Amino acid sequence: MNPQNHTRTIEVLIGLLATQLIVFGLAFYMFNEPNRIVEAQGQILSTQLDDAMTLYAQSCSVCHGLAGEGIGATPALDSDALRTMAYDDLSKTIARGRFDTAMPAWSKDDGGPLSDYQISEMVALIQSGNWTVTRDRVVNLGLAPLVPFTTDPDPALLAEVGTLPDGATLQAAVQSFAANCVACHGADGLGTAIAPAVNDPLIREKTTDELTRTVTLGSPGTLMAGWQNALTSEEIVALATLIQRWDEIPAGILPAPNVPIPVTEESLALGSQLFAQNCSRCHGPEGQGTQRAPALNVKSFLTDTSDLAIQQIVTQGVPGTAMPAWGDRMTESDIQAIVGFIRQWEPTAPEVATPTRGGGGGPPWLRNNASTAAPAQGQGGGAGQGQGQGQGGAQSQSNWWEIVDWRILLLAFGGLSIAFTLISMGIESLKRPRVRRTSPEDESH
């Protein structure tokens, strides 16, 4: 066989093979395209939900609760009714708010802080989010709404209220307040950081109609929602009566409840590290106490001291003792992490602690503040952002063969094969000697 014909045959076969590879590649690509679209949509949704959980923690958890369960009259977001609601209806509610309720407008077009894309992320969270994971995000960011949700009236004092004129109405109102209002208005109605006191002489001067209207319809521009859908008219009137006669109610009838600080694995790890860095020198590495400071890992302390009380002790310190105030050198989320770490000792705490000998080096707060405060803040940020950056970190560490689509590689290989064949054919054609055709005149010579 002529070598040139043999080369041309090989080139043709290579070209046909490359063409077949491209055809098969396109066929596989078309066959798998629906699955690829579904995977891409899942990745986009995962990114949206990750962003939305942080937005929820920053903007929504204070009213709608740690995990979308709702607080007081503020409705729950973790509900089948909202999950099945039309996208446009949810988006419009978030963007424009709800008239005559505490739900403000969140769209930038209506004076809020969220873009249209961020609102779409919030809709995705409501319709497809995992509220357990959202709860952990709120906790890790240190944005858990630390308000008492419910409390139980003191039985003896409640019985005392029953002896007052119209005592049955006041008793019912106290119980209703304990179940629905103490979350915002605080123990004994004395107010909290998010709502004013209703146990106040100025409030008692309001008429029954004014108070009833406020409880029924809410107060525009505040967190006070309307209770007409949650309470009966009789219960609302009873609450108005309670507010007007609160000076007759025994003090301490609605004590602040023991609301445990929520924890996650990340916050416990952070609390352990912060305790070791800042607390163990005085309270012992396992909280067993030293000659310098009392035991924390002991039944009596953990049983008699609520999480909120421990948080206040750590934040404000104890005047007249060696316990300093840590509120000016740690973030609130750092202190909550320490409280959560201390609380986890309770199930195994001994009845009597055995103090250890105090360590050297002096109290940690007498050392360079930069060496103690800075790590605490850095760790706090790490715990708060750990989940928020989790997916991005995982993607950045993926192997290249997990990212590149095999179908694209197949098409690229086929294209390169065809290009190589065409170039080879061109080179071979240039190498062939050109045969000069002779005319009859040339032959005659």
Backbone hydrogen bonds, N-H to C=O, Kabsch-Sander energy under -0.5 kcal/mol:
donor,donor_aa,acceptor,acceptor_aa,energy
6,H,2,N,-2.3
7,T,3,P,-2.4
8,R,4,Q,-2.4
9,T,5,N,-2.3
10,I,6,H,-2.1
11,E,7,T,-2.5
12,V,8,R,-2.4
13,L,9,T,-2.4
14,I,10,I,-2.6
15,G,11,E,-2.4
16,L,12,V,-2.7
17,L,13,L,-2.6
18,A,14,I,-2.6
19,T,15,G,-2.4
20,Q,16,L,-2.5
21,L,17,L,-2.4
22,I,18,A,-2.2
23,V,19,T,-2.5
24,F,20,Q,-3.1
25,G,21,L,-2.7
26,L,22,I,-2.8
27,A,23,V,-2.3
28,F,24,F,-2.9
29,Y,25,G,-2.6
30,M,26,L,-2.7
31,F,27,A,-2.3
32,N,28,F,-2.4
33,E,29,Y,-1.0
36,R,32,N,-2.3
37,I,33,E,-2.5
38,V,34,P,-2.2
39,E,35,N,-2.5
40,A,36,R,-2.5
41,Q,37,I,-2.7
42,G,38,V,-2.2
43,Q,39,E,-2.1
44,I,40,A,-2.4
45,L,41,Q,-2.6
46,S,42,G,-2.4
47,T,43,Q,-2.1
48,Q,44,I,-2.4
49,L,45,L,-2.8
50,D,46,S,-2.0
51,D,47,T,-2.1
52,A,48,Q,-2.7
53,M,49,L,-2.1
54,T,50,D,-1.1
55,L,51,D,-2.1
56,Y,52,A,-2.9
57,A,53,M,-2.2
58,Q,54,T,-2.1
59,S,55,L,-2.4
60,C,56,Y,-2.3
61,S,56,Y,-2.2
63,C,60,C,-1.4
64,H,60,C,-2.8
65,G,61,S,-1.6
68,G,65,G,-0.8
70,G,64,H,-3.3
71,I,63,C,-1.0
74,T,71,I,-2.2
77,L,68,G,-1.6
78,D,68,G,-2.4
79,S,77,L,-1.9
83,R,79,S,-2.0
84,T,80,D,-1.7
85,M,82,L,-0.9
90,L,86,A,-2.1
91,S,87,Y,-2.8
92,K,88,D,-2.3
93,T,89,D,-2.0
94,I,90,L,-2.4
95,A,91,S,-2.5
96,R,92,K,-2.8
97,G,93,T,-1.8
98,R,103,M,-2.0
101,T,98,R,-1.3
106,W,94,I,-1.8
107,S,95,A,-2.1
108,K,114,L,-2.0
110,D,107,S,-1.0
111,G,108,K,-1.4
112,G,107,S,-3.5
114,L,106,W,-2.7
119,I,115,S,-2.1
120,S,116,D,-2.0
121,E,117,Y,-1.7
122,M,118,Q,-1.9
123,V,119,I,-2.1
124,A,120,S,-2.0
125,L,121,E,-1.9
126,I,122,M,-2.2
127,Q,123,V,-2.4
128,S,124,A,-2.8
129,G,125,L,-2.1
131,W,129,G,-0.7
134,T,130,N,-2.0
135,R,131,W,-2.1
136,D,132,T,-1.7
137,R,133,V,-2.0
138,V,134,T,-2.4
139,V,135,R,-2.3
140,N,136,D,-2.8
141,L,137,R,-1.7
142,G,139,V,-1.7
143,L,138,V,-2.4
146,L,144,A,-1.4
147,V,145,P,-2.3
151,T,178,A,-1.1
154,D,253,I,-2.2
158,L,154,D,-2.6
159,A,155,P,-2.1
160,E,156,A,-1.6
161,V,157,L,-1.8
162,G,158,L,-1.2
163,T,160,E,-1.3
164,L,161,V,-1.9
167,G,164,L,-1.5
170,L,166,D,-1.6
171,Q,167,G,-2.7
172,A,168,A,-2.2
173,A,169,T,-2.2
174,V,170,L,-2.6
175,Q,171,Q,-2.1
176,S,172,A,-2.2
177,F,173,A,-2.9
178,A,174,V,-2.3
179,A,175,Q,-1.6
180,N,176,S,-1.9
181,C,177,F,-2.1
182,V,177,F,-1.9
183,A,149,F,-0.5
184,C,181,C,-1.2
185,H,181,C,-2.6
186,G,182,V,-1.4
188,D,254,L,-0.6
189,G,186,G,-2.0
190,L,187,A,-1.8
191,G,185,H,-3.7
192,T,195,A,-2.5
198,V,189,G,-1.9
199,N,189,G,-2.5
200,D,198,V,-1.5
204,R,200,D,-2.1
205,E,201,P,-0.8
206,K,203,I,-1.6
211,L,207,T,-2.3
212,T,208,T,-2.7
213,R,209,D,-2.5
214,T,210,E,-2.1
215,V,211,L,-2.4
216,T,212,T,-2.3
217,L,213,R,-2.8
218,G,214,T,-2.2
219,S,224,M,-2.1
222,T,219,S,-1.5
225,A,223,L,-0.9
227,W,215,V,-2.1
228,Q,216,T,-1.5
230,A,227,W,-1.0
231,L,227,W,-2.6
236,I,232,T,-2.1
237,V,233,S,-2.3
238,A,234,E,-2.2
239,L,235,E,-2.0
240,A,236,I,-2.1
241,T,237,V,-2.1
242,L,238,A,-2.3
243,I,239,L,-2.4
244,Q,240,A,-1.9
245,R,241,T,-1.5
246,W,243,I,-0.9
248,E,245,R,-2.2
249,I,246,W,-1.3
253,I,250,P,-1.2
259,V,257,P,-1.3
268,L,264,T,-2.3
269,A,265,E,-2.1
270,L,266,E,-2.3
271,G,267,S,-2.9
272,S,268,L,-2.4
273,Q,269,A,-1.9
274,L,270,L,-2.7
275,F,271,G,-2.6
276,A,272,S,-2.1
277,Q,273,Q,-2.0
278,N,274,L,-2.5
279,C,275,F,-2.4
280,S,275,F,-2.2
282,C,279,C,-1.1
283,H,279,C,-2.7
284,G,280,S,-1.6
287,G,284,G,-1.7
289,G,283,H,-3.1
290,T,293,A,-2.5
293,A,282,C,-0.7
296,L,287,G,-2.6
297,N,287,G,-3.3
298,V,296,L,-1.8
299,K,350,P,-2.9
302,L,298,V,-2.1
303,T,299,K,-2.4
304,D,300,S,-1.9
305,T,301,F,-1.3
306,S,304,D,-0.5
310,I,306,S,-2.3
311,Q,307,D,-2.7
312,Q,308,L,-2.0
313,I,309,A,-2.3
314,V,310,I,-2.6
315,T,311,Q,-2.5
316,Q,312,Q,-3.1
317,G,313,I,-2.2
318,V,323,M,-1.8
321,T,318,V,-1.6
326,W,314,V,-2.5
326,W,324,P,-0.5
327,G,315,T,-2.0
329,R,326,W,-1.5
330,M,326,W,-1.5
335,I,331,T,-2.1
336,Q,332,E,-2.5
337,A,333,S,-1.9
338,I,334,D,-1.9
339,V,335,I,-2.4
340,G,336,Q,-2.6
341,F,337,A,-2.0
342,I,338,I,-2.5
343,R,339,V,-2.6
344,Q,340,G,-1.3
345,W,342,I,-1.6
346,E,343,R,-1.9
348,T,345,W,-1.4
349,A,345,W,-0.7
349,A,346,E,-1.2
356,T,289,G,-2.7
359,G,281,R,-0.9
366,L,363,P,-1.6
367,R,364,P,-1.1
371,S,368,N,-1.3
372,T,368,N,-0.7
372,T,369,N,-0.9
373,A,369,N,-3.1
374,A,369,N,-0.6
374,A,370,A,-0.6
376,A,372,T,-1.4
377,Q,373,A,-2.5
378,G,374,A,-2.7
379,Q,375,P,-2.9
380,G,376,A,-2.1
381,G,377,Q,-2.3
382,G,378,G,-2.1
383,A,379,Q,-2.6
384,G,380,G,-2.1
385,Q,381,G,-2.1
386,G,382,G,-1.1
389,Q,385,Q,-1.9
390,G,387,Q,-0.9
391,Q,387,Q,-0.6
393,G,389,Q,-2.5
394,A,390,G,-2.1
395,Q,391,Q,-2.3
396,S,392,G,-2.2
397,Q,393,G,-1.2
398,S,395,Q,-1.3
402,E,399,N,-1.3
403,I,399,N,-0.7
403,I,400,W,-0.9
404,V,400,W,-2.4
408,I,405,D,-0.5
409,L,405,D,-1.6
410,L,406,W,-2.2
411,L,407,R,-2.3
412,A,408,I,-2.5
413,F,409,L,-2.5
414,G,410,L,-2.3
415,G,411,L,-2.5
416,L,412,A,-2.4
417,S,413,F,-2.2
418,I,414,G,-2.3
419,A,415,G,-2.6
420,F,416,L,-2.8
421,T,417,S,-2.4
422,L,418,I,-2.7
423,I,419,A,-2.4
424,S,420,F,-2.5
425,M,421,T,-2.6
426,G,422,L,-2.1
427,I,423,I,-2.3
428,E,424,S,-2.5
429,S,425,M,-2.1
430,L,426,G,-1.5
431,K,427,I,-1.4
432,R,428,E,-1.2
436,R,434,R,-0.6
437,R,435,V,-0.6
443,E,439,S,-1.8
444,S,440,P,-1.8
445,H,441,E,-1.2
